[in-house]
Amino acid sequence: MITGEIKNRIDTIWDAFWTGGITNSITILEQMTYLFFMKMLDDAQKTKEANASLMGVEIKEPTFKTGMWHNPDTDKDVPYDSLRWSVFKNKEAEEMYRLISRDVFAFIKNLNTGKESAYSRFMANATFMIQNPRTLVKIVEGIDSLDMNNRDTMGDVYEYILGKMAASGTNGQFRTPRHIIRMMVEMMKPTLQDSICDAAMGSAGFIVESAKYIQEHYKNELLKKGNAEHYRNGLLHGFDTDATMLRIGAMNLMLHGVDNPDVEYKDSLSTDNTDENKYTLCLANPPFAGSLDYEAVSKSLLAITKTKKTELLFMALFVRMLQLGGRCASIVPDGVLFGTSTGHLAIRKELVDNQRLQAVISMPSGVFKPYAGVSTAILVFTKTNAGGTDKVWFYDMKADGFSLDDKRNPVAENDIPDIIERFHNLEGEEGRTRKDKSFFVPVEEIREKGYDLSINKYKEIEREKIEYESSDVILGRIVELESEICIAFDELRQKLM
């Protein structure tokens, strides 16, 4: 659990960026991530050195070797030792700034081998943007007080920073609310046997939350070498087309104990992505109305739904990427549920007729505020390629634990625990009526209604008849009140005369 003291340190670092002229939240997070990585490299080697010293042996494959490192940017040699956090943090401001901006930054950009440097695969186009030594000193001092070896704490720290990025009002679209992600993960219950993918990973929220779920529920199993290897190297997969978000997402995973995450630069909808029948679980919040190079879209996706809408193409992608028996939970805009275009109808028919559509959870429009007021839903399905939808479970979420205005303050009303409990006990939903929060709809009725998946198409609204007093009674009461007011006014006037 992140403490108030650590939050204050992060807030101080954040403020140092602002006073140093960097006010874009995603740029702040990116620059912090570079410095986190520099410290993590040195901390990891110090741990190895301490262990090697106890054993009386040399460490294998050190990140910081003895001798000199050749900086390709300056064509000069610098001592490996000078690139270490524990060394340059003690330098004078000007010297520290020169070392970090010129040599250390070049070093981590060119460090692209070894497990500790999975993050550095995405450093090619990175730019160091801290402009003055004084700002850098404040930031380094703040980060130096954080224990990078405590992955639980650092995972919480990074999520707190991601929260600040969203709260700042800039680039908040990159972050699905953490409690919604957690709800979806708890609904799907990932296991150590899964291969989990988010094809629109952003800051890696879904795969990080899946990693945390595995850590919480499979603690003893993770002690086995094979399971631990699968967890670190083969369990979690993610793609994105934004190099900045790949760096942020890779760091997020590393700080949650996933040392060598399988995250890569890839246009998920294009012909470059050939993944098929590969994953057992897809979790995502794909872009709505995202930019699209239609000519590059994979023909296999267009065969499922011929459309230019990214939200529909991503649903087709999940169908293709999943193994038989694989499961998917994805956030979609409400238009996917009832849109009348050929593409909209095709994807709904695909999920209902060719796969097994299990659940539609309608979420209130305020969930993504203050960045967007769009109404959304969660679709849950299993890949069968042979149908199997007999009935679909609908849930009408009204509250998510936060106010549905731009402030998003915590409130008592919260349907999320109820959603998770009911989803895992669907046999208990059989007796519910269309007037309840959740209920089943048979597939025949969905087909009859043109494959419409909006909950309002099926929900019964109970109306209470209210008896109002007659107009004569209301008018009589008004006359009576007017008389009383006149009497009181006359009494007040008599007293004042």
C-alpha positions as CSV (number, residue, x, y, z in Angstrom):
1,M,0.0,0.0,0.0
2,I,1.4,3.4,-1.0
3,T,1.8,5.7,2.1
4,G,1.0,9.4,2.4
5,E,4.7,10.0,2.7
6,I,5.4,8.4,-0.7
7,K,2.5,10.2,-2.3
8,N,4.0,13.5,-1.1
9,R,7.4,12.6,-2.6
10,I,5.7,11.8,-6.0
11,D,3.7,15.0,-5.8
12,T,7.0,16.9,-5.1
13,I,8.7,15.3,-8.1
14,W,5.6,16.1,-10.3
15,D,5.7,19.7,-9.1
16,A,9.5,19.9,-10.0
17,F,8.6,19.0,-13.6
18,W,6.0,21.7,-13.7
19,T,8.3,24.4,-12.3
20,G,10.9,23.2,-14.7
21,G,8.6,23.9,-17.7
22,I,7.3,20.4,-18.5
23,T,3.5,20.5,-18.0
24,N,2.2,17.8,-20.3
25,S,1.4,14.9,-18.0
26,I,2.4,12.1,-20.4
27,T,5.7,13.8,-21.0
28,I,6.3,14.0,-17.2
29,L,5.5,10.3,-16.8
30,E,7.7,9.4,-19.7
31,Q,10.7,11.4,-18.3
32,M,10.2,9.9,-14.9
33,T,10.1,6.4,-16.5
34,Y,13.6,7.0,-18.0
35,L,15.0,7.9,-14.6
36,F,13.2,5.0,-12.9
37,F,14.9,2.7,-15.4
38,M,18.4,4.2,-14.7
39,K,17.9,3.6,-11.0
40,M,16.5,0.1,-11.5
41,L,19.5,-1.0,-13.5
42,D,21.9,0.2,-10.8
43,D,19.8,-1.3,-8.0
44,A,19.6,-4.6,-9.7
45,Q,23.4,-4.7,-10.2
46,K,24.1,-3.7,-6.6
47,T,21.9,-6.7,-5.5
48,K,23.9,-9.0,-7.8
49,E,27.2,-7.6,-6.6
50,A,26.2,-8.2,-2.9
51,N,25.2,-11.8,-3.6
52,A,28.3,-12.4,-5.6
53,S,30.5,-11.0,-2.9
54,L,28.9,-13.4,-0.3
55,M,29.6,-16.3,-2.7
56,G,33.1,-15.1,-3.5
57,V,32.4,-15.1,-7.3
58,E,32.1,-12.6,-10.1
59,I,28.7,-11.6,-11.3
60,K,27.6,-12.8,-14.7
61,E,26.7,-10.4,-17.5
62,P,26.8,-7.2,-15.6
63,T,25.0,-4.2,-17.0
64,F,27.8,-1.9,-15.9
65,K,31.1,-3.6,-16.8
66,T,34.6,-2.7,-15.8
67,G,36.4,-0.3,-18.2
68,M,35.0,2.1,-20.7
69,W,31.7,2.3,-22.7
70,H,31.7,3.9,-26.1
71,N,29.0,6.5,-26.6
72,P,27.9,6.3,-30.2
73,D,26.2,9.7,-30.0
74,T,29.4,11.6,-29.0
75,D,32.0,9.0,-30.4
76,K,33.7,9.2,-27.0
77,D,34.5,6.6,-24.3
78,V,33.2,7.1,-20.8
79,P,33.7,4.9,-17.7
80,Y,30.9,2.4,-17.1
81,D,31.1,3.4,-13.5
82,S,30.1,7.0,-14.2
83,L,26.8,5.7,-15.8
84,R,25.5,4.3,-12.5
85,W,22.8,6.0,-10.5
86,S,24.7,5.5,-7.2
87,V,27.6,7.5,-8.7
88,F,26.1,10.3,-10.7
89,K,23.5,11.1,-8.1
90,N,26.3,12.5,-5.9
91,K,27.7,14.8,-8.6
92,E,27.3,18.6,-8.7
93,A,24.3,19.8,-10.6
94,E,26.0,20.7,-13.8
95,E,28.1,17.6,-13.9
96,M,25.1,15.4,-13.1
97,Y,23.1,17.0,-15.9
98,R,25.9,16.5,-18.4
99,L,26.4,12.9,-17.5
100,I,22.7,12.0,-17.6
101,S,21.6,13.9,-20.6
102,R,24.7,13.1,-22.7
103,D,26.0,9.7,-21.6
104,V,23.5,7.8,-19.3
105,F,20.5,8.5,-21.6
106,A,22.5,7.3,-24.6
107,F,23.5,4.2,-22.6
108,I,19.9,3.1,-21.8
109,K,18.8,3.9,-25.4
110,N,21.5,1.5,-26.7
111,L,21.0,-1.1,-24.1
112,N,18.8,-3.7,-25.9
113,T,19.9,-7.1,-24.7
114,G,19.2,-9.0,-21.5
115,K,16.1,-9.5,-19.4
116,E,16.5,-6.4,-17.3
117,S,16.3,-4.3,-20.5
118,A,13.0,-5.5,-22.1
119,Y,11.9,-1.9,-21.6
120,S,14.8,-0.5,-23.6
121,R,13.5,-2.2,-26.8
122,F,11.2,0.9,-27.1
123,M,13.9,3.5,-26.5
124,A,14.9,4.1,-30.1
125,N,13.0,7.4,-30.5
126,A,13.2,8.5,-26.9
127,T,14.1,12.1,-26.1
128,F,15.5,13.6,-22.9
129,M,13.4,16.7,-22.2
130,I,14.5,18.0,-18.8
131,Q,16.0,21.3,-19.6
132,N,18.0,22.5,-16.6
133,P,20.3,21.0,-14.0
134,R,18.4,22.4,-11.0
135,T,15.2,20.6,-12.0
136,L,17.0,17.4,-12.6
137,V,18.7,17.5,-9.2
138,K,15.3,17.8,-7.5
139,I,13.8,15.0,-9.5
140,V,16.8,12.7,-8.9
141,E,16.7,13.4,-5.2
142,G,13.0,12.5,-5.1
143,I,13.4,9.3,-7.1
144,D,16.5,8.3,-5.0
145,S,14.3,8.0,-1.9
146,L,12.1,5.3,-3.6
147,D,12.9,1.6,-3.1
148,M,12.9,0.2,-6.6
149,N,13.5,-3.3,-5.2
150,N,10.1,-3.3,-3.5
151,R,8.0,-4.2,-6.5
152,D,4.7,-4.1,-4.6
153,T,5.3,-0.6,-3.5
154,M,6.7,0.5,-6.8
155,G,3.7,-1.0,-8.6
156,D,1.4,1.1,-6.4
157,V,3.6,4.2,-7.0
158,Y,3.3,3.8,-10.8
159,E,-0.4,3.4,-10.6
160,Y,-0.6,6.5,-8.5
161,I,1.4,8.4,-11.1
162,L,-0.9,7.0,-13.9
163,G,-3.8,8.3,-11.8
164,K,-2.2,11.8,-11.7
165,M,-1.8,11.6,-15.4
166,A,-5.5,11.0,-15.8
167,A,-6.5,13.6,-13.2
168,S,-4.4,16.3,-14.9
169,G,-6.9,16.3,-17.8
170,T,-4.3,15.6,-20.5
171,N,-4.0,12.3,-22.2
172,G,-6.5,10.8,-19.8
173,Q,-7.9,8.8,-22.7
174,F,-4.9,6.4,-22.3
175,R,-6.2,5.2,-19.0
176,T,-9.2,3.0,-18.4
177,P,-10.5,3.5,-14.8
178,R,-8.6,1.1,-12.6
179,H,-11.7,-0.2,-10.8
180,I,-13.4,-1.0,-14.1
181,I,-10.3,-2.9,-15.2
182,R,-10.2,-4.8,-11.9
183,M,-13.9,-5.7,-12.3
184,M,-13.3,-7.2,-15.7
185,V,-10.3,-9.2,-14.5
186,E,-12.2,-10.5,-11.5
187,M,-15.0,-11.5,-13.8
188,M,-12.7,-13.4,-16.1
189,K,-10.5,-15.0,-13.3
190,P,-7.2,-15.4,-15.2
191,T,-5.1,-18.5,-14.3
192,L,-1.5,-19.5,-14.7
193,Q,-2.4,-21.6,-17.6
194,D,-3.7,-18.6,-19.6
195,S,-2.0,-16.6,-22.3
196,I,-3.4,-13.1,-21.9
197,C,-3.4,-10.4,-24.5
198,D,-4.4,-6.7,-24.8
199,A,-4.1,-5.7,-28.4
200,A,-4.6,-2.0,-27.5
201,M,-2.6,-2.0,-24.3
202,G,-1.8,1.7,-23.7
203,S,-0.3,1.9,-20.3
204,A,-0.8,-1.9,-19.9
205,G,-3.6,-1.6,-17.3
206,F,-5.4,-4.8,-18.2
207,I,-2.3,-7.0,-18.3
208,V,-0.8,-5.4,-15.1
209,E,-4.1,-6.1,-13.3
210,S,-4.1,-9.6,-14.6
211,A,-0.6,-10.0,-13.3
212,K,-1.7,-8.7,-9.8
213,Y,-4.6,-11.1,-9.8
214,I,-2.3,-14.1,-10.6
215,Q,0.0,-12.9,-7.8
216,E,-2.8,-12.8,-5.3
217,H,-4.5,-16.0,-6.2
218,Y,-1.6,-18.3,-7.2
219,K,1.1,-17.2,-4.7
220,N,2.2,-20.8,-3.9
221,E,2.1,-22.0,-7.5
222,L,4.4,-19.1,-8.5
223,L,7.1,-20.5,-6.3
224,K,7.6,-23.3,-8.8
225,K,10.2,-22.5,-11.4
226,G,8.2,-23.4,-14.5
227,N,5.2,-21.3,-13.3
228,A,7.5,-18.3,-12.4
229,E,9.1,-18.4,-15.8
230,H,5.7,-18.5,-17.6
231,Y,4.5,-15.6,-15.4
232,R,7.6,-13.4,-16.2
233,N,8.0,-14.3,-19.9
234,G,4.9,-16.0,-21.5
235,L,1.7,-15.1,-19.6
236,L,1.2,-11.5,-20.7
237,H,1.2,-10.0,-24.2
238,G,0.4,-6.5,-25.5
239,F,0.6,-4.4,-28.6
240,D,0.4,-0.6,-29.3
241,T,1.3,1.8,-32.0
242,D,2.5,4.5,-29.7
243,A,6.2,4.1,-28.7
244,T,5.6,6.4,-25.6
245,M,2.8,4.2,-24.3
246,L,4.9,1.1,-25.0
247,R,7.7,2.5,-22.8
248,I,5.2,3.5,-20.1
249,G,3.4,0.1,-20.3
250,A,6.7,-1.9,-20.2
251,M,7.8,0.0,-17.1
252,N,4.4,-0.6,-15.5
253,L,4.8,-4.3,-16.1
254,M,8.4,-4.4,-14.9
255,L,7.4,-2.6,-11.6
256,H,4.8,-5.3,-11.1
257,G,7.4,-8.1,-11.3
258,V,7.0,-9.0,-15.0
259,D,10.7,-8.8,-16.0
260,N,10.5,-9.6,-19.7
261,P,7.0,-8.6,-20.9
262,D,6.0,-9.6,-24.4
263,V,4.9,-6.1,-25.5
264,E,5.7,-4.9,-29.0
265,Y,5.1,-2.1,-31.5
266,K,2.3,-3.4,-33.7
267,D,-0.7,-2.1,-35.6
268,S,-3.1,-4.7,-34.3
269,L,-5.6,-4.3,-37.1
270,S,-3.1,-4.4,-40.0
271,T,-1.7,-7.3,-42.0
272,D,1.4,-7.0,-39.8
273,N,-0.5,-8.7,-37.1
274,T,-0.8,-12.4,-38.0
275,D,-1.8,-13.7,-34.6
276,E,-4.5,-16.3,-34.9
277,N,-5.8,-19.0,-32.5
278,K,-3.0,-17.9,-30.1
279,Y,-4.4,-16.5,-26.8
280,T,-6.8,-17.9,-24.2
281,L,-7.9,-14.6,-22.8
282,C,-8.3,-11.1,-24.4
283,L,-9.0,-8.1,-22.2
284,A,-9.2,-4.7,-23.7
285,N,-10.6,-1.2,-24.1
286,P,-9.9,-0.7,-27.8
287,P,-10.0,2.8,-29.4
288,F,-13.4,4.1,-30.4
289,A,-13.4,5.9,-33.8
290,G,-9.7,5.6,-33.9
291,S,-7.6,6.6,-36.9
292,L,-7.4,3.8,-39.5
293,D,-5.4,3.0,-42.6
294,Y,-8.2,1.1,-44.3
295,E,-5.9,-0.2,-47.0
296,A,-3.7,-1.8,-44.5
297,V,-6.5,-3.5,-42.5
298,S,-6.2,-7.3,-42.4
299,K,-8.5,-9.0,-44.9
300,S,-9.3,-11.7,-42.3
301,L,-11.0,-9.0,-40.1
302,L,-12.9,-7.4,-43.0
303,A,-14.2,-10.9,-43.8
304,I,-16.0,-10.9,-40.4
305,T,-17.2,-7.3,-40.5
306,K,-16.6,-5.0,-43.6
307,T,-16.3,-1.6,-41.8
308,K,-13.9,1.3,-41.1
309,K,-14.9,1.5,-37.5
310,T,-12.1,0.4,-35.2
311,E,-14.3,-0.7,-32.4
312,L,-15.9,-3.3,-34.7
313,L,-12.7,-4.4,-36.2
314,F,-11.1,-5.0,-32.8
315,M,-14.0,-7.3,-31.9
316,A,-13.3,-9.2,-35.1
317,L,-9.6,-9.3,-34.1
318,F,-10.4,-10.8,-30.7
319,V,-12.4,-13.6,-32.4
320,R,-9.4,-14.3,-34.7
321,M,-6.7,-14.1,-32.0
322,L,-8.4,-16.4,-29.5
323,Q,-7.9,-20.1,-29.3
324,L,-11.0,-22.3,-29.4
325,G,-12.5,-22.0,-25.9
326,G,-10.7,-18.7,-25.4
327,R,-12.5,-15.9,-23.6
328,C,-12.8,-12.2,-24.2
329,A,-14.1,-9.2,-22.1
330,S,-14.0,-5.9,-24.0
331,I,-15.3,-2.4,-23.5
332,V,-17.3,-1.1,-26.5
333,P,-19.2,2.1,-27.2
334,D,-23.0,1.6,-27.0
335,G,-23.3,2.0,-30.7
336,V,-21.8,-1.5,-31.1
337,L,-24.9,-2.9,-29.3
338,F,-27.5,-1.4,-31.6
339,G,-25.9,0.3,-34.7
340,T,-27.8,-0.5,-37.9
341,S,-24.9,-0.5,-40.4
342,T,-23.9,-3.7,-42.1
343,G,-20.7,-3.8,-40.1
344,H,-22.5,-3.4,-36.8
345,L,-25.0,-6.2,-37.6
346,A,-22.2,-8.5,-38.9
347,I,-20.2,-8.4,-35.7
348,R,-23.2,-8.9,-33.5
349,K,-24.3,-11.9,-35.6
350,E,-20.7,-13.2,-35.4
351,L,-20.8,-13.2,-31.6
352,V,-24.3,-14.5,-31.2
353,D,-24.5,-17.1,-34.0
354,N,-20.8,-18.3,-34.5
355,Q,-19.4,-17.8,-31.0
356,R,-21.0,-17.9,-27.5
357,L,-22.0,-14.5,-26.3
358,Q,-22.4,-14.7,-22.6
359,A,-22.9,-11.2,-21.1
360,V,-23.6,-7.6,-21.9
361,I,-23.0,-5.2,-19.0
362,S,-24.3,-1.7,-19.7
363,M,-22.3,1.0,-17.9
364,P,-23.4,4.6,-17.1
365,S,-22.1,7.4,-19.4
366,G,-20.1,9.0,-16.5
367,V,-17.6,6.2,-16.2
368,F,-15.1,7.9,-18.5
369,K,-15.6,11.4,-17.4
370,P,-14.1,14.0,-17.4
371,Y,-12.6,13.0,-20.7
372,A,-15.6,11.6,-22.5
373,G,-19.3,11.2,-21.7
374,V,-19.8,8.3,-24.1
375,S,-22.0,5.5,-22.9
376,T,-20.2,2.1,-22.9
377,A,-20.8,-1.5,-22.3
378,I,-18.7,-4.7,-21.6
379,L,-19.2,-7.7,-24.0
380,V,-18.1,-11.1,-22.7
381,F,-17.9,-14.0,-25.1
382,T,-16.2,-17.4,-25.6
383,K,-14.8,-18.5,-29.0
384,T,-16.4,-21.6,-30.3
385,N,-16.6,-21.1,-34.1
386,A,-19.7,-23.3,-33.7
387,G,-22.2,-21.1,-31.9
388,G,-23.5,-22.0,-28.5
389,T,-25.3,-18.9,-27.5
390,D,-28.5,-20.0,-25.8
391,K,-29.2,-17.0,-23.6
392,V,-27.4,-13.7,-22.8
393,W,-27.0,-12.2,-19.4
394,F,-27.7,-8.5,-19.2
395,Y,-26.8,-6.2,-16.3
396,D,-27.8,-2.5,-16.0
397,M,-25.0,-0.9,-14.0
398,K,-26.1,2.4,-12.5
399,A,-23.2,3.2,-10.2
400,D,-19.5,2.4,-10.0
401,G,-18.5,3.8,-6.7
402,F,-17.8,7.3,-8.0
403,S,-20.0,10.3,-8.8
404,L,-20.9,10.4,-12.5
405,D,-20.0,14.0,-13.0
406,D,-16.6,15.5,-14.1
407,K,-15.4,15.5,-10.5
408,R,-15.7,11.7,-10.0
409,N,-15.7,11.8,-6.2
410,P,-16.1,8.5,-4.3
411,V,-19.7,7.7,-3.4
412,A,-21.3,4.8,-1.5
413,E,-23.4,3.5,-4.4
414,N,-21.4,0.8,-6.3
415,D,-22.8,-2.0,-8.4
416,I,-19.3,-3.6,-9.1
417,P,-19.3,-6.1,-6.3
418,D,-22.8,-7.2,-7.2
419,I,-21.9,-7.6,-10.9
420,I,-18.9,-9.9,-10.0
421,E,-20.9,-12.0,-7.6
422,R,-23.9,-12.4,-10.0
423,F,-21.6,-13.2,-13.0
424,H,-20.0,-16.0,-11.1
425,N,-23.4,-17.4,-9.9
426,L,-25.4,-17.2,-13.2
427,E,-27.5,-20.2,-12.2
428,G,-29.0,-17.9,-9.5
429,E,-30.1,-15.4,-12.2
430,E,-32.6,-17.7,-13.8
431,G,-35.5,-16.5,-11.7
432,R,-35.0,-12.8,-12.2
433,T,-37.5,-10.7,-14.1
434,R,-36.9,-8.0,-16.7
435,K,-37.6,-5.4,-13.9
436,D,-34.4,-6.5,-12.0
437,K,-30.9,-5.1,-12.5
438,S,-29.9,-8.2,-14.3
439,F,-31.7,-10.9,-16.2
440,F,-31.3,-13.5,-19.0
441,V,-32.6,-13.0,-22.6
442,P,-33.0,-16.1,-24.8
443,V,-31.1,-16.0,-28.0
444,E,-34.3,-16.5,-30.1
445,E,-35.6,-13.2,-28.8
446,I,-32.3,-11.4,-29.6
447,R,-32.5,-12.7,-33.2
448,E,-36.2,-11.6,-33.4
449,K,-35.1,-8.1,-32.4
450,G,-32.5,-7.9,-35.1
451,Y,-29.6,-8.9,-32.9
452,D,-30.0,-5.7,-30.9
453,L,-28.0,-6.0,-27.7
454,S,-29.0,-2.8,-25.9
455,I,-30.5,-3.5,-22.5
456,N,-33.3,-1.0,-22.9
457,K,-34.7,-3.3,-25.7
458,Y,-35.5,-6.0,-23.2
459,K,-35.8,-4.3,-19.8
460,E,-39.2,-3.8,-18.3
461,I,-39.8,-0.5,-16.6
462,E,-42.3,-0.6,-13.7
463,R,-44.4,2.5,-13.6
464,E,-46.3,3.5,-10.5
465,K,-49.6,5.3,-10.9
466,I,-49.6,8.5,-8.9
467,E,-52.9,10.0,-7.9
468,Y,-52.8,13.8,-7.8
469,E,-55.3,16.0,-6.0
470,S,-58.0,17.7,-8.2
471,S,-57.4,21.2,-9.4
472,D,-60.3,22.5,-7.3
473,V,-58.7,21.2,-4.1
474,I,-55.3,22.7,-5.1
475,L,-56.9,26.1,-5.9
476,G,-58.8,26.1,-2.6
477,R,-55.6,25.5,-0.7
478,I,-53.9,28.4,-2.6
479,V,-56.8,30.7,-1.7
480,E,-56.6,29.6,2.0
481,L,-52.8,30.3,2.1
482,E,-53.3,33.7,0.4
483,S,-55.9,34.6,3.1
484,E,-53.5,33.6,5.9
485,I,-50.7,35.7,4.3
486,C,-53.0,38.8,4.1
487,I,-54.0,38.4,7.7
488,A,-50.4,38.1,8.8
489,F,-49.4,41.1,6.7
490,D,-52.2,43.2,8.3
491,E,-51.0,42.2,11.8
492,L,-47.4,43.1,11.0
493,R,-48.5,46.5,9.7
494,Q,-50.5,47.2,12.8
495,K,-47.4,46.5,15.0
496,L,-45.2,48.8,12.9
497,M,-47.6,51.8,13.0
